């Protein structure tokens, strides 16, 4: 839905106990026309969606976020000034569920933190 | 009750990310809205509205409540202020709505300080609760 349209994944780095996805926003996406007209800001839910898409990529399954425990937005993401972002994931991946601890950062700026539990979706 | 284009009087979001199509009204501490899921919704996938769409629907219900208060305080002609989600807590999604289903969301204000509003939201389809959460909204001056 968002992947390859709203943003693209431009590589990843494996670190100790974490993985970092490098993503690039598409400032021309229609969502930025409505959020907000003449003042493009990435909607908080799209930031959540980008994290989710990176976790899906990492675990190789589509996910249903049944429990979004906490999600804190500390800095607005504007697609022109903050086009390139790092999504840092710490995951506990088991058979059917994934525990997610994630943040979106770039350099010194932290944009958001998220803690959630997601279920792997069974797709035909 | 406000519907369709009229919703734009209350919230700053515009197509394709308008996630309420009906606003039933606000009381001192509550607001109530609805969204019928259409196939071309930007947050729909395989005939279902994804979590992001449900949360945005809740956030815009809060924004519409703020929009009503703004008009009460600053006049009927005042434009909706820009607002952002500051925090989401304890958000449970029971199931994803399908195309054609109508979500009805009620928000209750639990705290208001300056330009920050804390709310609790419950989203139902008919009698079935499909999502609930606590949400903190920031509004620009």
Interface residues (C-beta under 8 A of the other chain):
Chain A: X1 X2 X30 X31 X33 X34 X35 X36 X37 X39 X41 X43 X44 X45 X46 X48 X49 X52 X64 X65 X66 X67 X68 X69 X70 X71 X72 X73 X76
Chain B: X12 X13 X14 X15 X16 X17 X18 X42 X43 X44 X45 X50 X51 X52 X53 X55 X56 X59 X82 X84 X85 X86 X87 X88 X89 X90 X91 X92 X93 X94 X96 X133
